[in-house]
Structures are given as C-alpha cells and as structure tokens.
C-alpha cells in the first residue's frame, strides 16, 4: 500500500488509466537490472527512479571522463575519475528515496558474473553486442524480457527480446553474427539529445513491460530528421541462442 507521501509524489501518474494505484505499486515492487551508465543509461536510470521503480541493480565498469558530461546527465565535473555505477547509485538515492540502487563496478564478460537475484526485466544500455549476448543468454535462461538500446550519431534502436516465447525473437535473432562495432561514438560521434530521446523512450517501454504489456519488435528513430520506423523481427528457427524453443 502506498504511503501518504507516495500518493502525493506519484499523484500525476496515478490518474493515468494505464498506470493507476495498482500499477504504481507494481513498479515500486519491481526489480530490474541495467547494464551501462553511459549516454543512454544515465537518463534511463534517472527517469526509471523518478517513476518509482523500486529496485535497480546497475552494472558498469567505467569511470567518468570529461567527454562523457554532455550526454551522461547524472555526472558533473566533480565526478571525473570516479566509478560511474557508484556515482549514479549515490545521486539516484539522494533524489529518489523510494528507489534502491545496487551498484556493481565491473565489466560484464560472462553470464556467471550476473547477480543471482530475481529480476523482472533486463536492460542493455551498453550499445555493445557482446554484453547484449550475455544478457540475452540470461533472459532466455530466466525467461524474462530483455530491452536492448543502442544509439550512435543521431540515430537509435530499441528492441524487446523475448526469445523464450515460441513465436518471438531473441536478441541473437536480431544481431545475427555481428561483432562489436569498431566505429562507435568516438568515431561517428553522437548527439546528446539523440541518446537522451532514445533513453526516455526506453524508460517508457520498461514501465509498459513491468505492467504486463505484451511488446515486441524493433523501433528505429532518426532524431535529426524526425523519422521513425517500426519492424517485426522474426524468430530464427536456426538461431544458436533460442532456435531450440521454436522447434519444441
């Protein structure tokens, strides 16, 4: 049951028929894992905590650098040289007391490095296929959705992977055999509002998934030209990650 303070804090959300009192209680009880506190992860985390997501585990191995500051809105000059996950957890806790943030400083290299904690949802905000594949494996094993977010230059992509379902694609079905791109933001550049826009769309999809909405497919956005595209990604019966589900 929401406290009087929570009823006031989330009052503007509670009047939304898509959310209401029951939905807000579900968000406060939700547990999600977010990997990556960069240009996508920072605004994503900020709005998830602001919306009342109760428990967030954050994994990131990097430290704050000056070139991060235009996009990674959780950090400022005083944070340079500090671990992103620890700074993010501290700042979110200061602003949003209803959200518990557990920070893990480390690079995700194997599924065994993921916490054994129960999660309702996994979020990949690393823009790195190798990390995405590890999370995809975990999502298949645990039978929970994985939200994949990737952005570069002025474009972004959002994909909901639910390969444990017989008729839905996993992240491997979408990525195929592609490896980590050599040409990332350092080479191609990135516009701060573009990754911010993608993060806010991602935060909304996290809430929808936690409330039980049935989402799938690939959403692409070009924020400079304001073009959007939505595609269905078919499950690959020969997928090395989830193909066995289609054949059952």
Number of C-alpha atoms within 10 A of each C-alpha: 9 13 8 8 9 14 15 12 14 17 14 10 18 17 11 11 9 13 17 15 18 13 20 25 17 18 22 18 15 21 21 21 24 21 24 26 29 25 30 29 32 23 24 27 25 20 17 24 25 17 21 25 27 22 21 21 20 24 25 23 16 17 17 22 17 12 10 17 18 13 21 22 19 21 22 15 11 8 17 17 12 14 20 29 27 19 20 24 21 15 14 21 15 10 12 18 13 17 23 20 27 16 19 19 15 13 14 19 12 14 14 10 11 15 12 7 10 12 18 18 20 23 26 27 26 23 25 17 22 16 20 25 20 19 26 32 20 19 25 21 12 14 16 19 28 29 26 24 25 21 26 21 19 21 22 23 21 22 27 26 28 26 31 23 17 16 14 21 28 31 29 23 22 19 12 12 8 10 10 12 9 8 10 15 13 11 10 10 12 18 18 19 15 22 30 22 19 28 27 19 15 27 23 15 18 24 21 17 19 21 17 10 12 10 14 20 17 17 18 18 20 17 18 12 9 9 10 13 10 13 11 13 18 13 23 21 17 12 19 11 20 27 20 15 17 18 9 6
